[in-house]
Amino acid sequence: MMNVLQGIAYGIVGFAILVVVGTVVMTKLGDATGGTANTTATYLITQMGSSGLSGWVPAIIAVAVGALFLSYFMGKRQ
């Protein structure tokens, strides 16, 4: 069970690193080009964090851990 939790944790950390790097790159690119590109980059960063895939990470963690515990306890019964 710990191996599965460790795999989930590595996946979440990797995803978080990708989101941060993507956000920094989009911000720097928007600042470098200016104008409409900066407005678009700001919009994308806001959407990615508030209602996008990044906003679903806590729900995915809760469902994955809950499923692991349920499968662990159901496996002990049989």
C-alpha positions in Angstrom: 0.0 0.0 0.0 2.9 2.4 0.8 4.3 1.8 -2.7 1.0 2.9 -4.3 0.9 6.0 -2.0 4.5 6.8 -2.9 3.7 6.6 -6.6 0.7 8.9 -6.2 2.8 11.4 -4.2 5.5 11.4 -6.9 2.9 12.0 -9.6 1.4 14.9 -7.6 4.8 16.5 -7.0 5.7 16.1 -10.7 2.4 17.7 -11.7 2.9 20.6 -9.3 6.4 21.2 -10.7 5.0 21.2 -14.3 2.3 23.7 -13.4 4.8 26.1 -11.7 7.2 25.9 -14.6 4.4 26.4 -17.1 3.1 29.4 -15.1 6.5 31.0 -14.9 7.2 30.5 -18.6 3.8 31.9 -19.7 4.3 34.9 -17.4 7.8 35.7 -18.8 6.7 35.1 -22.4 3.7 37.4 -21.8 5.9 40.1 -20.3 8.4 39.8 -23.1 5.8 40.2 -25.9 3.5 42.7 -24.2 0.0 43.8 -25.2 -2.5 41.1 -26.1 -0.1 38.2 -25.4 0.3 39.5 -21.8 -3.5 39.6 -21.3 -3.9 36.1 -22.8 -1.1 34.7 -20.6 -2.6 36.2 -17.5 -6.0 34.8 -18.4 -4.6 31.3 -19.0 -2.7 31.4 -15.7 -5.9 32.4 -13.8 -7.9 29.7 -15.5 -5.3 27.0 -14.9 -5.2 27.7 -11.2 -8.8 28.5 -10.3 -11.0 26.3 -12.4 -8.6 24.3 -14.5 -6.8 21.1 -13.9 -4.8 22.5 -11.0 -8.0 23.1 -9.2 -9.0 19.4 -9.4 -5.8 18.1 -7.7 -7.1 18.1 -4.1 -10.2 16.2 -5.3 -8.1 13.7 -7.1 -5.9 13.2 -4.0 -8.9 12.6 -1.8 -10.5 10.1 -4.2 -7.2 8.2 -4.7 -6.4 7.9 -1.0 -10.0 6.9 -0.2 -10.0 4.2 -2.8 -6.7 2.9 -1.5 -8.1 2.7 2.1 -11.3 1.0 0.9 -9.4 -1.6 -1.1 -7.1 -2.2 1.8 -9.9 -2.9 4.3 -12.0 -4.9 1.8 -9.0 -7.0 1.1 -8.5 -7.8 4.8 -12.1 -9.1 5.0 -11.6 -11.7 2.3 
